[in-house]
């Protein structure tokens, strides 16, 4: 069954990204954000989420929580990489008294 996740309130993803949802026989649902590639797709680092559907009232609640959490993790990973890159630009030797 295909759903319109945006109609449920799931966050919209940038062009080229999509949600992949898989149910596992152990009773949890896996959510991933993936990037389309020329051949296939790849997992967007940090976006994998496992949700226990028994802790939710409706299927829509499970889907919304999984998609929202996956997107929040994707954004957090982007922010960490950005902060690392900006901090790495400052690498070097510094005088603690303000001079060079």
Secondary structure, DSSP 8 states (H G I E B T S, - for coil): ----HHHHT-----TTEEEEEEE-TTSEEEEEEEEE-SSSEEE-TT--EEEEGGGSSSHHHHHHHHHHHHHHHHHHHHHHHHHHHHHHTT-S---TTS--
